[in-house]
Structures are given as structure tokens and as C-alpha cells.
């Protein structure tokens, strides 16, 4: 992908989404529908666990839910990660299963919002959601290479030029950025629809709507293309010795290990800042318009971050983008701590959306480039566990401890500025 600029990214994303003849285009459609369904589930749970109860009661329910979000990875990482690696075709089936399970669970949750059954059902929804996230990480390079090989085969015709002569992509940040853009826009639309249903009819209606969305996701998942023969051979050609080495040392590459540390700190920062703002707004008795404003600013920041990634990714290494995202997060938090008003804090949510949108696609591209395709399923599963754990730990702090905006911003600034410096300097020394 040589196109540059946010407008080009948006055009490329739209073209791929509406071109259902390509493998990546079908994956993009699945991602759009999945993100719409997940957003509706989030809206319904927010309405039932956060806004409909007192702040003190909300704390206990949110704490339980946050602890619940860690549990799915105990299933996804050791059990399903290796399964994702074993067969390229199996990845398509797992995506369809993850959507189909959410069809049933969302419908069941709509009947049990005031029951203890809600939490085990939410657990299964989270397991299936994380299964898709992990599988998608392995599918992005697989689908991109499939299109590349097929375009090459159509171009050379019967010239006899073998498929494996196709040059390898330098990275997959562009493909990740396209999915992030499409997912953000899909989440905005679905969130608006879900908020309207929540206010007009109630939380159960949002879950019923999400169930129908996941029906569409299941159908779209079954349409995912089989990987090209050369890609299937690439997945199955990895030897048992390579698998064992990857299992024993999943972060053997310096870029991957340092990148994971940096992206995990960013995930911690996102979790921390999200719940610092959410409970801060409730303490200030801010209306729903402030929450909507914060979500809008976060989505707008994500789009800006994607525009930056798209503009500079051909000139700036992913590691430099990771460093910049940490340092910019620290700088923004430090400035926000000087004037901790509601307007500034909501603006900080937009700033965090931008820096997070720079960091995650960059780390995904590093992992997809440096980890063998036959081991990407279990690798993404392990990394997702670490990132989600840091996100939850970051979120738990402002939920369990009452922190004012100024104190929280200072903590965030010190952490991310230190992490940015350590990552930037430490990575260089480790290469030397």
C-alpha cells in the first residue's frame, strides 16, 4: 500500500469495503459489522451498570465487570491461540463461531439484565469478542498476502513466474489503519443508534439489536475467502522446531518485545484516563451530553491519529511512532493538569484517542512483520492478554480510588513521559 494521506486512506478503506471480490475487502466488512455489534453491547451495559445506579453502586458493578474482562483471555490464550495457528481455514471458522455465539448471548442478556445470569453471559460475549480480536490479528497479513498473490497470478497469466516471487510487504500498518478507521466510523454510527434505543426503549432493546447485527456478522464471516495456496503453504510450512522456539520465546525479536512494552503502557493509559474521566464526570454531576461530548472527541482524535499514521508511516518507523505516542500522551496530560476543568478533560479524551490510534496500528504492524505467520495466532493471544491486563489495571485505579482530575493527569504524565524515554533509549541500546 503506497498511498499516503488520510483522504487516500479513507478512499482505500471505502474501496476495499465495497469491493467484496477481494479477501481483505470481505475481512473489512466483517470488521465493520463486528465493531457495530460490540459498540451496541457496550452501550447497553453502560446503561445498565453505570448510568442507571448511584455512583457508589456503579463502582462495585464496574469493578466486577473489569475483573471479568481479564478472564476471557485465560481461555483465548492457552486454548484457542494454538488452534488459530494450526489451519489457515480454521481462522475463518473461528471468526464465524465468535459472531454466532454473540447472537445467542446478546439475546439472552437482553432477558437477564437485572439478574446474576448477566455476568456469565457477558463473560461468554467477552470470550467470543477477544477470540475475534486475536484471530483478526492473524487474518490481516493472511488476507493481504492472498490478494497480493492473486493479483500477481492474474497479472503474469501463464508466463510461468512463480507465486513465491511476489515481494513481501514491508509492513501492515496501512491495512491495520484501514480497519481502525472503518471500525471507528462503524462504532460512531452504531453508538448513536444504540444511544437512541437506550434512551427511547431501554437497554434490552439495544442488546436485541446487537443480536441481529451479529447475525449479519456471522453471514459475512462465512464469506471470508480461503487463503491463496501460497499463503496456506506459508502457514503450514513452519516446522515443529520453529513452533517450539516461538512457544518458548514468543518475544525473541527485540522490536517486538520493546514494542509490546510500549503498547501495553499505552493501553494502561487509555484504561486509566477513560475511567478517571467517567467517574470524574459523575462526581461533578455532569449530564449525559458531557459523556457524549467525550466519546465524540475520542472518536475525532482517533481519526486524527489515523491521519497522522497514514501520512508519515512511509517515512517514519513504527518504533518512532510508538515513542511519539507515549511522549505526546505525557505532554497532553501535563498540560491538562494545569487547568483541570471539564472542557480540558474532555479535550484530553480526544488527545488520548489520537495517540492511541497512532500506537496500536504501529505495534500490530511490528508484530505481523516480525512474527512467523504460523505462530501469529498464539502470539497475538499472548500479547492481547498483556495489553488487556494493563488496560484493566489502569481502569481499576480510578474506580477503586477517588482521584481528582489534576492528580490523575499528573500520574498519567509522569508514567507516559518516563515510558516514552525508556522505550526510545532502551530500544536503541538493545540493538547495539
Secondary structure, DSSP 8 states (H G I E B T S, - for coil): ----SHHHHHHHHHHHHH-TTSHHHHHHHHHHHHHHHHHHHHHHHHIIIIITS-HHHHHHHHHHHHHHHHHHHHHIIIIIHHHHHH-HHHHHHHHHHHHHHHHHHHHHHHH-TTSTHHHHHHHHHHHHHHHHHHHHHHHHHHHHHHHHHHHHHHHHTTS---GGGS---S--HHHHHHHHHHHHHHHHHHHHHHHHHHHHT-HHHHHHHHHHHHHHHHHHHHT-----HHHHHHHHTS-HHHHHHHHH-TT-SHHHHHHHHHHHHHHHHHHHHHHHHHHHHHHTT--HHHHHHHHHHHHHHHHHHHHHHHHHTTTS-HHHHHHHHHHHHHHHHHHHHHS--HHHHHHHHHHHHHHHHHHHHHHHHHHHHHS-GGGHHHHHHHHHHHHHHHHHHHHHHHHHS---HHHHHHHHHHHHHHHHHHHHHHHHHHH-
